[in-house]
């Protein structure tokens, strides 16, 4: 049985996608959701890795195929 976890803060999301249109679309869509806060949106995996360490998001949404460092 799954139970909802109550929290007083938003779920902090980091988005990583090398396609600027896709990235902007995800930021716009997720920013409209109650309980979610997009804290960062980056274009490559190396930057995402650096930001994950720095910002410690709750969730990372990452494209799988990118240059420099991919989502795999």
C-alpha positions as a Markdown table, in Angstrom:
| # | Residue | x | y | z |
|---|---|---|---|---|
| 1 | Unk | 0.0 | 0.0 | 0.0 |
| 2 | Unk | 1.4 | 3.4 | -1.0 |
| 3 | Unk | 0.8 | 6.3 | 1.3 |
| 4 | Unk | 1.1 | 10.0 | 0.4 |
| 5 | Unk | 3.9 | 11.7 | 2.2 |
| 6 | Unk | 2.9 | 15.1 | 3.6 |
| 7 | Unk | 5.5 | 17.8 | 3.4 |
| 8 | Unk | 5.6 | 21.5 | 4.0 |
| 9 | Unk | 7.9 | 22.2 | 1.1 |
| 10 | Unk | 7.8 | 21.7 | -2.7 |
| 11 | Unk | 9.5 | 18.9 | -4.5 |
| 12 | Unk | 12.7 | 20.4 | -6.0 |
| 13 | Unk | 13.2 | 19.4 | -9.6 |
| 14 | Unk | 16.3 | 19.6 | -11.8 |
| 15 | Unk | 15.8 | 19.3 | -15.6 |
| 16 | Unk | 18.5 | 18.3 | -18.0 |
| 17 | Unk | 17.8 | 18.2 | -21.8 |
| 18 | Unk | 20.0 | 19.3 | -24.6 |
| 19 | Unk | 17.0 | 20.3 | -26.8 |
| 20 | Unk | 16.2 | 23.9 | -25.8 |
| 21 | Unk | 12.6 | 23.7 | -26.9 |
| 22 | Unk | 12.0 | 20.5 | -25.0 |
| 23 | Unk | 13.8 | 21.9 | -21.9 |
| 24 | Unk | 11.7 | 25.1 | -22.0 |
| 25 | Unk | 8.5 | 23.1 | -22.4 |
| 26 | Unk | 9.3 | 20.9 | -19.4 |
| 27 | Unk | 10.2 | 23.9 | -17.3 |
| 28 | Unk | 6.9 | 25.7 | -18.2 |
| 29 | Unk | 4.8 | 22.6 | -17.6 |
| 30 | Unk | 6.3 | 21.6 | -14.3 |
| 31 | Unk | 6.5 | 25.2 | -13.0 |
| 32 | Unk | 2.7 | 25.3 | -13.2 |
| 33 | Unk | 2.2 | 22.3 | -11.0 |
| 34 | Unk | 1.4 | 22.9 | -7.3 |
| 35 | Unk | 4.0 | 21.2 | -5.1 |
| 36 | Unk | 6.8 | 21.3 | -7.6 |
| 37 | Unk | 9.6 | 23.8 | -7.9 |
| 38 | Unk | 12.0 | 23.7 | -10.9 |
| 39 | Unk | 15.3 | 24.8 | -9.3 |
| 40 | Unk | 17.5 | 24.4 | -12.4 |
| 41 | Unk | 17.4 | 23.5 | -16.1 |
| 42 | Unk | 20.6 | 22.7 | -17.9 |
| 43 | Unk | 21.6 | 21.5 | -21.3 |
| 44 | Unk | 24.2 | 18.8 | -20.7 |
| 45 | Unk | 25.0 | 16.0 | -18.3 |
| 46 | Unk | 28.3 | 17.4 | -17.0 |
| 47 | Unk | 26.5 | 20.6 | -15.9 |
| 48 | Unk | 23.6 | 18.5 | -14.5 |
| 49 | Unk | 26.1 | 16.5 | -12.4 |
| 50 | Unk | 27.7 | 19.6 | -11.0 |
| 51 | Unk | 24.3 | 21.1 | -10.2 |
| 52 | Unk | 23.0 | 18.0 | -8.6 |
| 53 | Unk | 26.0 | 18.0 | -6.2 |
| 54 | Unk | 25.5 | 21.8 | -5.6 |
| 55 | Unk | 21.7 | 22.0 | -5.3 |
| 56 | Unk | 20.7 | 18.5 | -4.1 |
| 57 | Unk | 17.3 | 18.3 | -5.9 |
| 58 | Unk | 14.7 | 15.8 | -4.9 |
| 59 | Unk | 14.1 | 14.7 | -8.5 |
| 60 | Unk | 16.2 | 14.8 | -11.7 |
| 61 | Unk | 14.5 | 14.6 | -15.1 |
| 62 | Unk | 17.2 | 13.8 | -17.6 |
| 63 | Unk | 17.4 | 13.2 | -21.3 |
| 64 | Unk | 19.1 | 9.9 | -22.1 |
| 65 | Unk | 21.1 | 10.8 | -25.2 |
| 66 | Unk | 23.2 | 14.0 | -25.0 |
| 67 | Unk | 26.7 | 15.2 | -25.8 |
| 68 | Unk | 29.5 | 15.3 | -23.3 |
| 69 | Unk | 27.8 | 13.1 | -20.7 |
| 70 | Unk | 24.5 | 11.4 | -21.3 |
| 71 | Unk | 21.7 | 10.4 | -19.0 |
| 72 | Unk | 22.8 | 6.7 | -18.9 |
